[in-house]
Amino acid sequence: VILLLNRLKMLAGAVRSRLICLRCSSTSQNTKLFINGKFVESATKDFIPVLNPATQEVVSRTPISTNDEMNAAVSAAQSAFPNWSQETILYRQQIMFNYQNLIRKNLKEIAKILTNEQGKTLADAEGDVMRGLQVVEHTCGITNLQLGETLPTVSKDMDLVSYRLPLGVTAGICPFNFPAMIPLWMFPLSLVCGNTFVLKPSERVPNTAMFLCKLAQDAGIPDGCLNVIHGGKEAVNFICRDPHIKAISFVGSDQAGQYIYEEGSKYGKRVQSNMGAKNHGVILPDANKESCLNQLVGAAFGAAGQRCMALSTAVMVGESKKWIPELVERAKKLKVNAGDQPGTDIGPLISPEAKKRVEHLIESGAREGATLVLDGRNIKVPGYEKGNFVGPTIITDVKPSMECYKEEIFGPVLVVLNADTLDDAIKLVNENPYGNGTAIFTNSGPAARKFTMEIDVGQVGINVPIPVPLPMFSFTGSRGSFRGDQNFYGKAGINFYTQLKTVTSQWKSEDATTSVASTSMPVMR
């Protein structure tokens, strides 16, 4: 009886989660569009299946939005902008207070939807939502974030005032690996600044974003301010080229990111584009070994390595290379399973194609002379034989010329290089084209400071493996990992979604008696 009751509880939870997903995104298996405050079926005949990465079961179907539908989304955003941009900042702030509360209340349900379509563990899915929620919470401080500047009496009876004003219609193009966090980096900040927004979630994982849009609507976002279209390159090109869209936020691959930056810029848009990475962890022999190895394992293999901030490369300096056998033993203990199963450490990769690519890069390392000290290929997960699983993999004796080092693997693979000195390690990291994140593990303050000052990477961790800043700062990936002038969230995010208007005003005290016009060039004294 107890087993039966437990089984019924599990079924009830699954049904409840599925009903929530259906309520916001579909009436059958087709994910809906969200245009002008309504969830609508697409008129398209072309769909992309959304597959559960652990089972290959169809979760839903993503429509390829028609041109008319995409135009309708932008038109709705255009029409909503005048009223929304003129709402008081306190009104927009209150909606964000409501929104963060709704996200927090529905966190576990969002995580279930996310795991079902993306594959990551439930614990990691909740972390995905939480990191996005933190940005929403930060937008609640908009009354202090969107301040302009003033300077009185720059000349006699003359004052200068600058305002930070919204741009108009903005857009976001999102990746598959963070279905909650990345959309929440984008549209809440844009909306609270007074813009309207057109969101294109990843066609592989659209349902999490659809649920977040439903919550935004429930929080009080007016019709037309937030719209959602779906699709692949056609939708990307539409966003890049539509003359009414003023700014584009993108997170994803190098190829797509470079294209969107160039295409959007060509059409006169602001673009912020977060792209690929190869994040190095530099391990000095004086580091706390236990803490260092545990953090390396978590940062390399968490989320199945599908993070742009995954610590995918270890640089063992000097005698620290002797720790590799212990690193391997820790990695072996990680549990590979479907993301919704208790105790899972590593879920599946997003697709069979992603699995094939990761396995190819592992094989390339062995073929080029590296050593596979832990090989996660051919792993079998009972009950999930069709899943896109790759177990934790560690490749040592890697050289910078090898394909497995030069490519972003985006899987549960740690490549290990050796360096004789800290200077050698810094040189190695700086010669890599990417600049998203890096970390050093050491108990030496001088070594940590030297590393921090000399490393040419946008985000640095000292005994912190994944140094993603909290929203009061900005996500500051650099070099080959970013294109654009303003980074995501924080002050840079506010600057990206606003434009400056400067007003020079003069109210002369003697105007009441002035009767002669001056035709000379005005000069401020």
TORMI-545062 format. One record per residue (C-alpha): residue number from 1; residue in one letter; chain; y, z, x. Coordinates in Angstrom, 2 decimals. Layout:
BEGIN
- k, r, c, py, pz, px
- NUM, A, A, Y, Z, X
...
% end
This chain:
BEGIN
- k, r, c, py, pz, px
- 1, V, A, 0.00, 0.00, 0.00
- 2, I, A, 2.38, 0.91, 2.83
- 3, L, A, 1.66, -2.39, 4.58
- 4, L, A, 2.25, -4.26, 1.32
- 5, L, A, 5.57, -2.46, 0.77
- 6, N, A, 6.69, -3.26, 4.31
- 7, R, A, 5.72, -6.89, 3.82
- 8, L, A, 7.72, -7.03, 0.57
- 9, K, A, 10.75, -5.54, 2.32
- 10, M, A, 10.54, -8.20, 5.02
- 11, L, A, 10.28, -10.96, 2.42
- 12, A, A, 13.22, -9.54, 0.48
- 13, G, A, 15.32, -9.52, 3.65
- 14, A, A, 14.41, -13.10, 4.45
- 15, V, A, 15.20, -14.23, 0.89
- 16, R, A, 18.52, -12.37, 0.92
- 17, S, A, 19.52, -14.00, 4.22
- 18, R, A, 18.53, -17.44, 2.96
- 19, L, A, 20.46, -16.97, -0.30
- 20, I, A, 23.58, -16.02, 1.64
- 21, C, A, 23.23, -19.17, 3.72
- 22, L, A, 22.75, -21.29, 0.60
- 23, R, A, 25.71, -19.68, -1.18
- 24, C, A, 28.16, -20.81, 1.45
- 25, S, A, 26.73, -24.06, 2.72
- 26, S, A, 24.19, -25.84, 0.58
- 27, T, A, 22.56, -26.23, -2.79
- 28, S, A, 19.41, -27.72, -1.31
- 29, Q, A, 18.90, -28.29, 2.39
- 30, N, A, 22.14, -30.16, 2.95
- 31, T, A, 24.92, -28.26, 4.69
- 32, K, A, 28.17, -28.73, 2.81
- 33, L, A, 31.65, -29.66, 3.90
- 34, F, A, 34.55, -27.28, 3.31
- 35, I, A, 37.64, -29.15, 2.17
- 36, N, A, 40.71, -27.75, 0.45
- 37, G, A, 38.99, -24.48, -0.43
- 38, K, A, 35.81, -26.03, -1.86
- 39, F, A, 32.28, -26.36, -0.50
- 40, V, A, 31.37, -29.94, -1.33
- 41, E, A, 28.37, -32.19, -0.85
- 42, S, A, 28.96, -35.09, 1.50
- 43, A, A, 28.67, -38.61, 0.13
- 44, T, A, 27.03, -39.75, 3.35
- 45, K, A, 23.52, -41.13, 3.60
- 46, D, A, 23.20, -40.06, 7.23
- 47, F, A, 22.02, -36.57, 8.16
- 48, I, A, 20.96, -34.68, 11.29
- 49, P, A, 18.12, -32.18, 10.80
- 50, V, A, 18.82, -28.59, 11.84
- 51, L, A, 15.57, -27.22, 13.25
- 52, N, A, 14.50, -23.65, 13.90
- 53, P, A, 13.93, -23.78, 17.69
- 54, A, A, 10.95, -21.42, 17.49
- 55, T, A, 9.05, -23.29, 14.77
- 56, Q, A, 10.59, -26.78, 14.41
- 57, E, A, 10.92, -26.10, 10.67
- 58, V, A, 13.89, -27.74, 8.98
- 59, V, A, 16.57, -25.14, 8.26
- 60, S, A, 19.07, -27.58, 6.73
- 61, R, A, 20.49, -31.06, 7.21
- 62, T, A, 23.92, -31.67, 8.71
- 63, P, A, 25.80, -34.54, 7.08
- 64, I, A, 27.63, -37.13, 9.15
- 65, S, A, 30.99, -36.89, 7.40
- 66, T, A, 32.39, -40.15, 6.08
- 67, N, A, 35.79, -41.36, 7.17
- 68, D, A, 37.19, -40.59, 3.72
- 69, E, A, 35.90, -37.03, 3.95
- 70, M, A, 37.45, -36.47, 7.36
- 71, N, A, 40.75, -37.88, 6.15
- 72, A, A, 40.57, -35.58, 3.13
- 73, A, A, 40.11, -32.56, 5.40
- 74, V, A, 43.16, -33.45, 7.48
- 75, S, A, 45.18, -34.27, 4.38
- 76, A, A, 44.34, -30.86, 2.91
- 77, A, A, 45.40, -29.18, 6.16
- 78, Q, A, 48.64, -31.19, 6.20
- 79, S, A, 49.47, -30.29, 2.63
- 80, A, A, 48.77, -26.60, 3.20
- 81, F, A, 50.82, -26.31, 6.39
- 82, P, A, 54.39, -26.07, 4.97
- 83, N, A, 53.62, -23.10, 2.72
- 84, W, A, 51.24, -21.37, 5.15
- 85, S, A, 53.62, -21.66, 8.11
- 86, Q, A, 56.40, -20.11, 6.02
- 87, E, A, 54.34, -17.13, 4.88
- 88, T, A, 55.46, -13.90, 6.47
- 89, I, A, 53.73, -12.86, 9.65
- 90, L, A, 52.80, -9.61, 7.91
- 91, Y, A, 50.97, -11.57, 5.21
- 92, R, A, 48.96, -13.54, 7.77
- 93, Q, A, 48.27, -10.32, 9.67
- 94, Q, A, 46.92, -8.63, 6.55
- 95, I, A, 44.49, -11.49, 5.96
- 96, M, A, 43.15, -11.02, 9.49
- 97, F, A, 42.71, -7.29, 8.80
- 98, N, A, 40.65, -8.29, 5.76
- 99, Y, A, 38.71, -10.89, 7.73
- 100, Q, A, 37.66, -8.62, 10.57
- 101, N, A, 36.47, -6.08, 8.01
- 102, L, A, 34.33, -8.67, 6.21
- 103, I, A, 32.80, -9.91, 9.46
- 104, R, A, 31.90, -6.36, 10.46
- 105, K, A, 30.33, -5.65, 7.07
- 106, N, A, 28.26, -8.84, 7.21
- 107, L, A, 27.42, -8.75, 10.92
- 108, K, A, 23.65, -8.43, 10.54
- 109, E, A, 23.46, -11.18, 7.93
- 110, I, A, 25.49, -13.52, 10.14
- 111, A, A, 23.14, -12.72, 13.03
- 112, K, A, 20.10, -13.62, 10.90
- 113, I, A, 21.57, -17.00, 9.97
- 114, L, A, 22.50, -17.58, 13.61
- 115, T, A, 19.05, -16.73, 14.98
- 116, N, A, 17.36, -18.91, 12.37
- 117, E, A, 19.21, -22.04, 13.48
- 118, Q, A, 19.97, -21.33, 17.15
- 119, G, A, 16.98, -19.28, 18.31
- 120, K, A, 18.58, -16.47, 20.28
- 121, T, A, 17.36, -12.90, 19.76
- 122, L, A, 18.82, -10.90, 16.89
- 123, A, A, 20.39, -8.46, 19.35
- 124, D, A, 22.01, -11.30, 21.25
- 125, A, A, 23.11, -12.92, 17.98
- 126, E, A, 24.85, -9.70, 16.99
- 127, G, A, 26.57, -9.73, 20.40
- 128, D, A, 27.63, -13.33, 19.73
- 129, V, A, 29.30, -12.23, 16.50
- 130, M, A, 30.84, -9.11, 18.07
- 131, R, A, 32.54, -11.03, 20.88
- 132, G, A, 34.07, -13.34, 18.29
- 133, L, A, 35.02, -10.39, 16.10
- 134, Q, A, 36.96, -8.88, 19.01
- 135, V, A, 39.20, -11.97, 19.05
- 136, V, A, 39.77, -11.63, 15.30
- 137, E, A, 40.67, -7.97, 15.82
- 138, H, A, 43.13, -9.02, 18.51
- 139, T, A, 44.85, -11.43, 16.10
- 140, C, A, 45.70, -8.40, 13.96
- 141, G, A, 48.30, -7.60, 16.63
- 142, I, A, 50.09, -10.90, 15.99
- 143, T, A, 53.38, -9.09, 15.27
- 144, N, A, 53.49, -8.22, 18.97
- 145, L, A, 51.85, -11.41, 20.26
- 146, Q, A, 54.08, -14.10, 18.76
- 147, L, A, 57.39, -12.69, 19.89
- 148, G, A, 60.12, -14.98, 21.16
- 149, E, A, 62.91, -14.09, 23.57
- 150, T, A, 66.63, -13.44, 23.29
- 151, L, A, 69.53, -13.34, 25.69
- 152, P, A, 72.92, -12.39, 24.23
- 153, T, A, 76.31, -13.45, 25.57
- 154, V, A, 75.14, -16.19, 27.92
- 155, S, A, 78.70, -17.37, 27.56
- 156, K, A, 81.62, -16.00, 25.59
- 157, D, A, 80.48, -15.45, 21.99
- 158, M, A, 77.31, -17.46, 22.70
- 159, D, A, 73.69, -16.27, 22.33
- 160, L, A, 70.27, -17.77, 23.12
- 161, V, A, 67.16, -17.14, 21.02
- 162, S, A, 63.67, -18.66, 21.43
- 163, Y, A, 61.00, -18.72, 18.73
- 164, R, A, 57.25, -19.31, 18.99
- 165, L, A, 56.45, -21.58, 16.06
- 166, P, A, 53.19, -23.18, 14.84
- 167, L, A, 52.28, -26.74, 15.76
- 168, G, A, 50.88, -28.03, 12.46
- 169, V, A, 47.30, -29.25, 11.98
- 170, T, A, 44.96, -28.16, 14.79
- 171, A, A, 41.25, -28.76, 15.34
- 172, G, A, 38.22, -27.28, 17.08
- 173, I, A, 34.99, -28.84, 18.36
- 174, C, A, 32.23, -26.29, 18.98
- 175, P, A, 28.97, -26.13, 20.98
- 176, F, A, 25.51, -25.02, 19.86
- 177, N, A, 25.10, -22.00, 22.13
- 178, F, A, 27.59, -19.63, 20.47
- 179, P, A, 27.70, -20.55, 16.77
- 180, A, A, 29.84, -17.51, 15.84
- 181, M, A, 31.84, -16.57, 18.92
- 182, I, A, 33.34, -19.95, 19.77
- 183, P, A, 34.63, -20.82, 16.26
- 184, L, A, 36.10, -17.31, 16.15
- 185, W, A, 37.88, -17.99, 19.45
- 186, M, A, 39.58, -20.91, 17.73
- 187, F, A, 40.53, -20.90, 14.07
- 188, P, A, 41.57, -17.24, 13.52
- 189, L, A, 44.11, -17.43, 16.37
- 190, S, A, 45.40, -20.80, 15.23
- 191, L, A, 45.71, -19.67, 11.60
- 192, V, A, 47.44, -16.37, 12.33
- 193, C, A, 50.07, -18.28, 14.33
- 194, G, A, 50.82, -20.31, 11.18
- 195, N, A, 48.82, -23.49, 11.87
- 196, T, A, 46.18, -25.05, 9.67
- 197, F, A, 42.76, -25.97, 11.06
- 198, V, A, 39.96, -28.55, 10.92
- 199, L, A, 36.71, -27.22, 12.40
- 200, K, A, 33.75, -29.28, 13.59
- 201, P, A, 30.82, -26.96, 14.30
- 202, S, A, 27.93, -28.18, 16.38
- 203, E, A, 25.78, -30.42, 14.20
- 204, R, A, 22.77, -28.47, 15.51
- 205, V, A, 23.95, -25.07, 14.22
- 206, P, A, 26.43, -25.54, 11.36
- 207, N, A, 25.41, -22.77, 8.97
- 208, T, A, 26.80, -19.82, 10.89
- 209, A, A, 30.25, -21.41, 10.90
- 210, M, A, 29.98, -22.21, 7.20
- 211, F, A, 29.29, -18.56, 6.42
- 212, L, A, 32.26, -17.50, 8.56
- 213, C, A, 34.44, -19.93, 6.58
- 214, K, A, 33.25, -18.39, 3.32
- 215, L, A, 34.24, -14.96, 4.63
- 216, A, A, 37.64, -16.33, 5.70
- 217, Q, A, 38.16, -17.63, 2.18
- 218, D, A, 37.15, -14.25, 0.76
- 219, A, A, 39.63, -12.59, 3.13
- 220, G, A, 42.47, -14.55, 1.53
- 221, I, A, 42.95, -17.72, 3.61
- 222, P, A, 44.61, -20.14, 1.14
- 223, D, A, 43.00, -23.42, 0.14
- 224, G, A, 43.47, -26.21, 2.67
- 225, C, A, 44.37, -23.96, 5.61
- 226, L, A, 40.80, -24.04, 6.97
- 227, N, A, 38.57, -27.09, 6.58
- 228, V, A, 35.17, -28.07, 7.98
- 229, I, A, 33.80, -31.51, 8.77
- 230, H, A, 30.45, -32.37, 10.37
- 231, G, A, 29.07, -35.06, 12.62
- 232, G, A, 28.67, -36.31, 16.14
- 233, K, A, 30.77, -38.67, 18.22
- 234, E, A, 32.35, -40.30, 15.16
- 235, A, A, 33.85, -36.97, 14.13
- 236, V, A, 34.93, -36.25, 17.71
- 237, N, A, 36.73, -39.59, 17.95
- 238, F, A, 38.38, -39.00, 14.59
- 239, I, A, 39.76, -35.64, 15.77
- 240, C, A, 40.95, -37.09, 19.07
- 241, R, A, 42.72, -40.03, 17.46
- 242, D, A, 44.07, -38.80, 14.12
- 243, P, A, 47.87, -38.74, 14.46
- 244, H, A, 48.30, -35.65, 12.28
- 245, I, A, 46.20, -33.37, 14.52
- 246, K, A, 48.44, -31.80, 17.14
- 247, A, A, 46.00, -29.80, 19.30
- 248, I, A, 42.26, -29.71, 20.05
- 249, S, A, 40.14, -26.81, 21.29
- 250, F, A, 36.76, -27.71, 22.78
- 251, V, A, 33.86, -25.83, 24.36
- 252, G, A, 30.78, -27.71, 25.56
- 253, S, A, 29.34, -30.02, 28.17
- 254, D, A, 31.13, -31.70, 31.08
- 255, Q, A, 30.75, -35.23, 29.77
- 256, A, A, 32.00, -34.43, 26.27
- 257, G, A, 34.74, -32.12, 27.53
- 258, Q, A, 36.18, -34.63, 29.96
- 259, Y, A, 36.09, -37.34, 27.30
- 260, I, A, 37.82, -35.18, 24.69
- 261, Y, A, 40.48, -34.07, 27.17
- 262, E, A, 41.26, -37.64, 28.21
- 263, E, A, 41.02, -39.15, 24.72
- 264, G, A, 43.01, -36.39, 23.04
- 265, S, A, 45.68, -36.48, 25.75
- 266, K, A, 45.91, -40.25, 25.43
- 267, Y, A, 46.82, -39.76, 21.78
- 268, G, A, 49.49, -37.19, 22.61
- 269, K, A, 47.61, -34.00, 21.74
- 270, R, A, 47.37, -30.68, 23.46
- 271, V, A, 43.81, -30.09, 24.63
- 272, Q, A, 42.05, -27.00, 26.00
- 273, S, A, 38.56, -27.92, 27.17
- 274, N, A, 36.02, -25.40, 28.48
- 275, M, A, 33.17, -27.27, 30.17
- 276, G, A, 30.21, -26.71, 32.51
- 277, A, A, 29.58, -24.02, 35.08
- 278, K, A, 27.45, -22.91, 38.00
- 279, N, A, 28.09, -19.19, 38.26
- 280, H, A, 27.13, -17.46, 41.50
- 281, G, A, 26.18, -13.85, 42.00
- 282, V, A, 26.74, -12.78, 45.61
- 283, I, A, 24.49, -9.85, 46.59
- 284, L, A, 25.40, -7.78, 49.65
- 285, P, A, 22.79, -5.52, 51.28
- 286, D, A, 24.88, -2.41, 50.54
- 287, A, A, 24.76, -2.96, 46.77
- 288, N, A, 23.00, -0.51, 44.44
- 289, K, A, 19.66, -2.30, 44.42
- 290, E, A, 18.30, -1.00, 41.12
- 291, S, A, 21.46, -1.73, 39.17
- 292, C, A, 22.00, -5.07, 40.88
- 293, L, A, 18.50, -6.42, 40.19
- 294, N, A, 18.57, -5.31, 36.56
- 295, Q, A, 21.93, -6.96, 36.01
- 296, L, A, 20.80, -10.15, 37.73
- 297, V, A, 17.78, -10.43, 35.44
- 298, G, A, 19.83, -9.83, 32.30
- 299, A, A, 22.62, -12.21, 33.26
- 300, A, A, 20.32, -15.01, 34.42
- 301, F, A, 17.78, -14.99, 31.60
- 302, G, A, 19.65, -13.59, 28.60
- 303, A, A, 20.23, -16.08, 25.77
- 304, A, A, 17.52, -18.17, 27.49
- 305, G, A, 20.18, -19.08, 30.07
- 306, Q, A, 22.15, -21.03, 27.46
- 307, R, A, 25.50, -19.49, 28.34
- 308, C, A, 28.38, -21.12, 30.18
- 309, M, A, 28.76, -17.74, 31.91
- 310, A, A, 25.07, -17.26, 32.74
- 311, L, A, 24.62, -16.00, 36.29
- 312, S, A, 22.35, -18.89, 37.18
- 313, T, A, 22.70, -18.75, 40.97
- 314, A, A, 22.04, -15.82, 43.30
- 315, V, A, 23.35, -15.84, 46.86
- 316, M, A, 21.42, -13.27, 48.88
- 317, V, A, 23.49, -12.17, 51.87
- 318, G, A, 21.66, -10.93, 54.95
- 319, E, A, 18.87, -8.42, 54.32
- 320, S, A, 19.29, -8.52, 50.53
- 321, K, A, 16.86, -11.47, 50.49
- 322, K, A, 14.09, -8.90, 50.94
- 323, W, A, 14.73, -7.82, 47.32
- 324, I, A, 13.42, -11.08, 45.87
- 325, P, A, 9.83, -9.80, 45.21
- 326, E, A, 11.25, -6.92, 43.18
- 327, L, A, 13.51, -9.33, 41.32
- 328, V, A, 10.46, -11.41, 40.41
- 329, E, A, 8.56, -8.37, 39.12
- 330, R, A, 11.44, -7.43, 36.83
- 331, A, A, 11.68, -10.97, 35.47
- 332, K, A, 7.94, -11.04, 34.76
- 333, K, A, 8.34, -8.10, 32.37
- 334, L, A, 10.66, -10.00, 30.03
- 335, K, A, 9.14, -10.82, 26.66
- 336, V, A, 9.37, -14.42, 25.48
- 337, N, A, 9.09, -14.85, 21.71
- 338, A, A, 10.87, -16.04, 18.59
- 339, G, A, 14.33, -14.53, 18.35
- 340, D, A, 13.66, -12.65, 15.12
- 341, Q, A, 10.63, -10.82, 16.53
- 342, P, A, 11.08, -7.19, 17.64
- 343, G, A, 11.31, -6.60, 21.36
- 344, T, A, 12.06, -10.20, 22.28
- 345, D, A, 14.07, -10.67, 25.47
- 346, I, A, 14.11, -14.47, 25.70
- 347, G, A, 14.08, -16.82, 22.74
- 348, P, A, 13.52, -20.59, 22.68
- 349, L, A, 15.81, -23.31, 23.96
- 350, I, A, 17.77, -25.23, 21.36
- 351, S, A, 15.63, -28.40, 21.29
- 352, P, A, 12.58, -30.16, 22.75
- 353, E, A, 14.98, -32.37, 24.71
- 354, A, A, 16.64, -29.31, 26.25
- 355, K, A, 13.22, -27.93, 27.21
- 356, K, A, 12.23, -31.22, 28.82
- 357, R, A, 15.47, -31.32, 30.82
- 358, V, A, 15.04, -27.75, 32.09
- 359, E, A, 11.44, -28.42, 33.10
- 360, H, A, 12.56, -31.58, 34.92
- 361, L, A, 15.11, -29.60, 36.95
- 362, I, A, 12.51, -26.96, 37.80
- 363, E, A, 10.16, -29.69, 39.01
- 364, S, A, 12.94, -31.31, 41.03
- 365, G, A, 13.41, -28.07, 42.97
- 366, A, A, 9.74, -27.93, 43.90
- 367, R, A, 9.75, -31.63, 44.78
- 368, E, A, 12.77, -31.24, 47.08
- 369, G, A, 11.30, -28.36, 49.06
- 370, A, A, 12.33, -25.19, 47.21
- 371, T, A, 9.82, -22.46, 46.39
- 372, L, A, 8.81, -21.63, 42.81
- 373, V, A, 8.20, -17.89, 43.09
- 374, L, A, 8.12, -17.59, 39.29
- 375, D, A, 7.33, -20.59, 37.10
- 376, G, A, 8.06, -20.27, 33.38
- 377, R, A, 6.83, -23.71, 32.38
- 378, N, A, 3.78, -24.06, 30.16
- 379, I, A, 4.30, -20.65, 28.63
- 380, K, A, 2.45, -20.16, 25.34
- 381, V, A, 3.84, -17.98, 22.54
- 382, P, A, 1.10, -17.15, 19.99
- 383, G, A, 2.11, -18.17, 16.49
- 384, Y, A, 4.97, -20.33, 17.78
- 385, E, A, 3.14, -23.08, 19.60
- 386, K, A, 5.76, -25.67, 18.60
- 387, G, A, 8.66, -23.61, 19.94
- 388, N, A, 10.97, -24.80, 22.72
- 389, F, A, 10.00, -21.99, 25.08
- 390, V, A, 10.48, -21.77, 28.83
- 391, G, A, 9.74, -18.47, 30.51
- 392, P, A, 11.89, -16.85, 33.20
- 393, T, A, 11.83, -18.98, 36.35
- 394, I, A, 13.01, -18.14, 39.86
- 395, I, A, 13.43, -20.82, 42.55
- 396, T, A, 14.07, -19.66, 46.12
- 397, D, A, 14.90, -21.47, 49.37
- 398, V, A, 17.33, -23.66, 47.44
- 399, K, A, 19.81, -25.84, 49.33
- 400, P, A, 23.20, -27.03, 48.03
- 401, S, A, 22.03, -30.65, 48.19
- 402, M, A, 19.21, -30.08, 45.67
- 403, E, A, 19.44, -31.33, 42.10
- 404, C, A, 18.52, -27.91, 40.68
- 405, Y, A, 21.62, -26.48, 42.39
- 406, K, A, 24.06, -29.28, 41.65
- 407, E, A, 23.21, -29.49, 37.93
- 408, E, A, 23.96, -26.85, 35.31
- 409, I, A, 20.40, -26.09, 34.21
- 410, F, A, 21.25, -24.25, 30.96
- 411, G, A, 17.88, -22.56, 30.75
- 412, P, A, 16.19, -19.31, 31.89
- 413, V, A, 16.19, -20.39, 35.53
- 414, L, A, 17.64, -18.52, 38.51
- 415, V, A, 18.13, -20.49, 41.73
- 416, V, A, 18.38, -18.43, 44.91
- 417, L, A, 20.20, -19.38, 48.10
- 418, N, A, 20.58, -17.40, 51.31
- 419, A, A, 23.71, -16.70, 53.34
- 420, D, A, 24.07, -14.91, 56.66
- 421, T, A, 27.49, -13.40, 55.99
- 422, L, A, 29.99, -12.78, 53.19
- 423, D, A, 32.19, -15.54, 54.67
- 424, D, A, 29.28, -17.97, 54.37
- 425, A, A, 28.73, -16.94, 50.75
- 426, I, A, 32.41, -17.40, 49.88
- 427, K, A, 32.40, -20.84, 51.51
- 428, L, A, 29.29, -21.82, 49.52
- 429, V, A, 30.82, -20.76, 46.20
- 430, N, A, 34.16, -22.44, 46.89
- 431, E, A, 32.49, -25.73, 47.80
- 432, N, A, 30.83, -25.89, 44.39
- 433, P, A, 32.99, -27.94, 41.97
- 434, Y, A, 32.81, -25.42, 39.13
- 435, G, A, 35.08, -22.43, 38.69
- 436, N, A, 34.05, -20.60, 35.53
- 437, G, A, 32.78, -17.25, 36.80
- 438, T, A, 31.32, -15.41, 39.76
- 439, A, A, 30.30, -11.87, 40.69
- 440, I, A, 29.80, -9.78, 43.79
- 441, F, A, 27.46, -6.81, 44.01
- 442, T, A, 28.51, -4.31, 46.66
- 443, N, A, 29.50, -0.72, 47.31
- 444, S, A, 32.18, -1.83, 49.77
- 445, G, A, 35.74, -1.86, 48.45
- 446, P, A, 37.05, -3.98, 51.34
- 447, A, A, 34.27, -6.53, 50.84
- 448, A, A, 34.96, -6.67, 47.09
- 449, R, A, 38.69, -7.17, 47.69
- 450, K, A, 38.09, -9.87, 50.30
- 451, F, A, 35.81, -11.69, 47.87
- 452, T, A, 38.30, -11.36, 45.02
- 453, M, A, 41.20, -12.71, 47.08
- 454, E, A, 39.39, -15.58, 48.78
- 455, I, A, 37.12, -16.88, 46.02
- 456, D, A, 38.42, -19.92, 44.10
- 457, V, A, 36.93, -19.10, 40.71
- 458, G, A, 38.80, -18.21, 37.53
- 459, Q, A, 36.83, -15.11, 36.49
- 460, V, A, 35.47, -12.59, 38.99
- 461, G, A, 33.17, -9.63, 38.42
- 462, I, A, 32.78, -6.72, 40.84
- 463, N, A, 29.37, -5.24, 40.03
- 464, V, A, 29.82, -6.96, 36.64
- 465, P, A, 27.52, -9.99, 36.25
- 466, I, A, 29.21, -11.75, 33.32
- 467, P, A, 32.96, -11.12, 33.69
- 468, V, A, 34.15, -12.54, 30.35
- 469, P, A, 37.57, -10.96, 29.68
- 470, L, A, 38.33, -9.08, 26.48
- 471, P, A, 40.83, -10.78, 24.13
- 472, M, A, 43.91, -8.96, 25.41
- 473, F, A, 43.42, -11.14, 28.48
- 474, S, A, 42.40, -14.82, 28.45
- 475, F, A, 39.21, -16.71, 29.30
- 476, T, A, 40.33, -18.19, 32.60
- 477, G, A, 37.68, -20.62, 33.83
- 478, S, A, 39.16, -23.01, 36.39
- 479, R, A, 38.60, -26.10, 38.54
- 480, G, A, 35.73, -28.28, 37.25
- 481, S, A, 35.01, -25.86, 34.39
- 482, F, A, 38.30, -26.36, 32.54
- 483, R, A, 40.74, -29.07, 31.56
- 484, G, A, 44.13, -28.28, 30.08
- 485, D, A, 47.16, -26.09, 30.71
- 486, Q, A, 46.48, -23.09, 28.45
- 487, N, A, 43.20, -21.17, 28.33
- 488, F, A, 41.43, -19.62, 25.35
- 489, Y, A, 42.62, -16.50, 23.49
- 490, G, A, 44.93, -13.80, 24.87
- 491, K, A, 48.50, -14.78, 25.75
- 492, A, A, 47.37, -18.24, 26.85
- 493, G, A, 45.76, -18.80, 23.44
- 494, I, A, 48.95, -17.84, 21.62
- 495, N, A, 50.91, -20.22, 23.84
- 496, F, A, 48.41, -23.01, 23.16
- 497, Y, A, 48.74, -22.73, 19.38
- 498, T, A, 52.53, -22.40, 19.32
- 499, Q, A, 55.57, -24.32, 20.52
- 500, L, A, 58.88, -22.97, 21.70
- 501, K, A, 62.11, -23.66, 19.87
- 502, T, A, 65.29, -22.46, 21.57
- 503, V, A, 68.47, -21.95, 19.56
- 504, T, A, 71.91, -21.72, 21.17
- 505, S, A, 74.49, -20.29, 18.78
- 506, Q, A, 78.20, -19.62, 19.11
- 507, W, A, 80.40, -17.71, 16.72
- 508, K, A, 83.85, -17.69, 18.29
- 509, S, A, 85.98, -14.72, 17.51
- 510, E, A, 89.08, -16.91, 17.43
- 511, D, A, 87.57, -19.62, 15.16
- 512, A, A, 89.63, -18.49, 12.23
- 513, T, A, 92.80, -19.57, 14.04
- 514, T, A, 91.55, -22.56, 16.14
- 515, S, A, 93.10, -25.84, 14.99
- 516, V, A, 92.66, -28.22, 17.99
- 517, A, A, 89.35, -30.02, 18.70
- 518, S, A, 88.03, -30.23, 22.27
- 519, T, A, 86.46, -33.49, 23.51
- 520, S, A, 85.44, -32.29, 26.98
- 521, M, A, 81.85, -31.51, 28.04
- 522, P, A, 80.97, -27.94, 27.01
- 523, V, A, 80.43, -25.76, 30.09
- 524, M, A, 78.96, -22.27, 29.88
- 525, R, A, 80.89, -19.78, 32.00
% end
